[in-house]
Amino acid sequence: MLTSNLLWAVGGFLLILTPIVIIHEFGHFWAAKLSKIRVEEFGFGLPPRAIKLFERGGTIYSLNWIPVGGFVRPAGEDDPNVPGGLASASKRARLFVLAAGPGMNFITAILFFWLALVLGAPAVQVTDVNPGSPAAIGGLQSGDVILQVDGRMVMNSGTLVNAVTDRAGSEVGLVILRDGTEQAISLTPRRPGEYDPATDGPLGISLGLGPQIRRNPVDALSGSLSFMWEYMTLYAKLPSMLINGEITAREARPVSIIGISQIAGEAAESSASGRTLYPVLTMASFISVALGLTNLLPIPALDGGRILFVLIEAIRGRRIEPEREGMVHVIGMVVLLALMAILIVQDIINPIIPLQ
C-alpha cells in the first residue's frame, strides 16, 4: 500500500512540477513563433508519443507516455542548413528563444508569489520575548506581528533572521502590527558571542505563525520582486555558505526529480491541511526560480550552454562548426543523464523526506 507522503509527492509532481516545466517549454515555443522559427512539435510529457492531439500552423501537438513536463522541437535545432530552423536564425533570435524558457520561469515565480501575498500569507508573529534581550529593551511584545524589517517586507521568518544577522551590532528598524495598529520600533541585534545560539538569538525572541494578513496588490508586487532578488542572491551565495559552514552539505545537496516532488508534495499537503494556497504557491515560485537559474548555467545541453555558444560566435565573428557543437551537447546530455540517475538513487536511498 502506498504511503501517505508518497501519494502527496506524486500529487505535488503533477500539480506543481509538471506545469512549471511546461511553462518553461512554452517560453521557448512562444519565442520561436514570434521569431518566425518553425516548431515541429510541442509535446506534453516526454516520448514515446501516445497520441497526436492536433496539428496547427505546421506544429504537431502531442501527448506522450512519460508524464514529465513537456518539450519543444524546433526545426533545425543544430543544423544551420535547415531553412526557417533555429540554428539558421540570427544570433539575436537564437538568444531570445533560448533565454525565453528561463525568463518565463522567472515571470511565473513573480506571479505565483504575488498571488500568494494577495491571497494572504501566514504572518510572522512573536510568541515569546526573553527578559533583558534587545527585543525586550526595544519594546517588542509577545503577540506582535512583524511586517517589515529595514523597509523590507517580512515574508517569512527567514527574511527576518537574515536581516538581523546581517545587521548585528547596528540599529534595525521594524514595523509591527499590535492590536490592529502599525507601529515602528528600533532594535539593535546582538553580535555572535553575545548570546548562546543553542538557546537564544540575536534579538532574543521566539517566532511563530500568526493569522493571515493580506497585502494590497502594490505591496504584494514589491514583496514578490524582493523575494526574487533574495532567492537569486542566495543561489549565488550557496558555494561560499557551504565553504564557510553556514549550511551543511545535506542542506546544500542537489536533488533529483524525486526529491523535488517530495518537497512539492509536502507544500501541497500543507496547503490542504491549512486550507491556504500560500505554501503551494510559494513552493511553486521557489521551484520555478530554481529551474530558470539552473537552465541558465553554462553547461552543455542546457539553455545556458547553448547561449554560451551563441555568445562565443558573436565574439569570434563566426560560429563553431555545428558538428562539433552538437557533439559537445550530446556529451553534456549524457553526463547530465548520468548525474540525474545518481541523484535519483540518492533520493531513493536517502530521501529528503523519509517515507512514513
WOKAPE-V206613 format. One record per residue. RES is the residue in one small letter. SS is DSSP state (h for helix, s for strand, l for the rest). D_FIRST is the distance of its C-alpha to the first C-alpha in Angstrom with 2 decimals. Layout:
res = {RES;RES}
ss = {SS;SS}
d_first = {D_FIRST;D_FIRST}
This chain:
res = {m;l;t;s;n;l;l;w;a;v;g;g;f;l;l;i;l;t;p;i;v;i;i;h;e;f;g;h;f;w;a;a;k;l;s;k;i;r;v;e;e;f;g;f;g;l;p;p;r;a;i;k;l;f;e;r;g;g;t;i;y;s;l;n;w;i;p;v;g;g;f;v;r;p;a;g;e;d;d;p;n;v;p;g;g;l;a;s;a;s;k;r;a;r;l;f;v;l;a;a;g;p;g;m;n;f;i;t;a;i;l;f;f;w;l;a;l;v;l;g;a;p;a;v;q;v;t;d;v;n;p;g;s;p;a;a;i;g;g;l;q;s;g;d;v;i;l;q;v;d;g;r;m;v;m;n;s;g;t;l;v;n;a;v;t;d;r;a;g;s;e;v;g;l;v;i;l;r;d;g;t;e;q;a;i;s;l;t;p;r;r;p;g;e;y;d;p;a;t;d;g;p;l;g;i;s;l;g;l;g;p;q;i;r;r;n;p;v;d;a;l;s;g;s;l;s;f;m;w;e;y;m;t;l;y;a;k;l;p;s;m;l;i;n;g;e;i;t;a;r;e;a;r;p;v;s;i;i;g;i;s;q;i;a;g;e;a;a;e;s;s;a;s;g;r;t;l;y;p;v;l;t;m;a;s;f;i;s;v;a;l;g;l;t;n;l;l;p;i;p;a;l;d;g;g;r;i;l;f;v;l;i;e;a;i;r;g;r;r;i;e;p;e;r;e;g;m;v;h;v;i;g;m;v;v;l;l;a;l;m;a;i;l;i;v;q;d;i;i;n;p;i;i;p;l;q}
ss = {l;l;l;h;h;h;h;h;h;h;h;h;h;h;h;h;h;h;h;h;h;h;h;h;h;h;h;h;h;h;h;h;h;h;l;l;l;l;s;s;s;s;s;s;s;s;s;s;s;s;s;s;s;s;s;s;l;l;s;s;s;s;s;s;s;s;s;s;s;s;s;s;s;s;l;l;l;l;l;l;l;l;l;l;l;l;l;l;l;l;h;h;h;h;h;h;h;h;h;h;h;h;h;h;h;h;h;h;h;h;h;h;h;h;h;h;h;h;h;l;s;s;s;s;s;s;s;s;s;l;l;l;l;h;h;h;h;h;l;l;l;l;l;l;s;s;s;s;s;l;l;s;s;l;l;l;h;h;h;h;h;h;h;h;h;h;l;l;l;l;s;s;s;s;s;s;s;s;l;l;s;s;s;s;s;s;s;s;l;l;l;l;l;l;l;l;l;l;l;l;l;l;l;l;s;s;s;s;s;s;s;s;s;l;l;l;h;h;h;h;h;h;h;h;h;h;h;h;h;h;h;h;h;h;h;h;h;h;h;h;h;h;h;l;l;l;l;l;h;h;h;h;l;l;l;l;h;h;h;h;h;h;h;h;h;h;h;h;h;h;h;h;h;h;l;l;l;h;h;h;h;h;h;h;h;h;h;h;h;h;h;h;h;h;h;l;l;l;l;l;l;l;h;h;h;h;h;h;h;h;h;h;h;h;h;h;l;l;l;l;l;h;h;h;h;h;h;h;h;h;h;h;h;h;h;h;h;h;h;h;h;h;h;h;h;h;h;h;h;l;l;l;l;l;l;l}
d_first = {0.00;3.80;6.43;9.40;11.96;10.28;10.32;13.81;14.82;14.27;16.15;18.77;19.30;20.00;21.94;23.99;24.12;24.56;27.40;29.13;29.32;30.61;33.16;34.29;34.86;36.60;39.02;40.05;40.28;42.41;44.71;45.21;46.17;48.58;50.08;50.65;48.42;46.86;43.07;41.91;38.27;35.91;32.33;29.14;26.51;27.63;29.11;28.98;30.17;28.33;31.18;34.43;34.39;38.14;41.07;43.40;46.21;45.59;41.97;39.02;35.97;32.87;29.13;27.41;24.23;23.01;22.02;23.65;26.53;29.53;32.87;36.60;38.83;42.47;45.23;46.90;44.56;46.30;49.35;52.32;54.05;51.78;53.66;51.76;48.97;47.54;49.38;52.69;52.46;54.45;53.27;52.94;50.78;48.50;48.12;47.37;44.65;43.03;43.17;42.01;38.30;38.20;40.70;38.46;35.69;38.22;39.39;35.85;35.18;38.43;37.59;34.09;35.45;38.49;36.37;34.29;37.58;39.13;36.24;36.25;35.10;34.30;37.62;38.27;39.78;41.69;40.26;42.75;46.05;47.41;51.06;53.52;51.05;52.03;49.93;51.85;55.16;54.39;53.58;49.82;48.31;44.97;43.58;45.19;43.17;43.99;44.62;46.47;47.46;50.62;50.41;46.81;44.16;41.63;38.32;36.22;36.99;37.07;40.01;41.96;41.20;42.24;45.39;46.63;45.87;47.92;50.74;50.96;54.54;55.40;55.49;52.49;52.71;49.98;49.74;48.01;47.36;48.67;49.12;48.82;51.50;51.21;53.11;53.96;54.06;54.68;53.16;53.71;50.56;51.17;51.26;49.08;50.76;51.88;48.70;45.97;42.86;40.68;41.67;43.42;43.83;46.72;47.13;46.04;43.51;39.90;38.03;35.40;34.38;36.74;36.79;36.74;40.14;40.45;42.54;45.10;44.66;47.35;46.03;42.49;43.79;45.54;42.41;40.35;42.99;43.11;39.37;39.82;42.69;40.98;37.87;39.99;42.20;39.26;37.98;41.45;41.74;38.50;40.26;43.02;40.67;38.76;42.08;43.48;40.47;39.75;36.09;34.04;32.90;29.25;30.14;31.99;29.64;28.85;25.29;23.71;22.07;18.73;20.47;22.22;19.09;17.67;21.06;21.23;17.86;19.17;22.34;20.69;18.83;22.21;24.01;21.82;22.10;25.78;26.63;28.58;28.48;30.13;27.19;25.76;29.34;30.48;27.53;28.17;31.79;31.04;28.95;31.64;34.42;32.68;32.18;35.82;37.22;35.28;36.49;40.03;40.08;42.74;40.38;40.97;38.70;37.89;40.02;41.91;42.79;44.20;46.06;47.58;49.02;50.58;52.13;53.51;55.00;56.63;58.15;59.46;60.63;58.93;55.43;53.83;53.72;50.71;49.85;49.82;47.78;45.29;44.93;44.30;41.49;39.96;40.07;38.62;35.71;35.01;35.11;32.84;30.23;30.46;30.13;27.11;25.44;26.37;25.02;21.65;21.44;22.65;20.06;17.25;19.02;20.36;18.48;20.60;18.09;16.07;12.28;11.45}
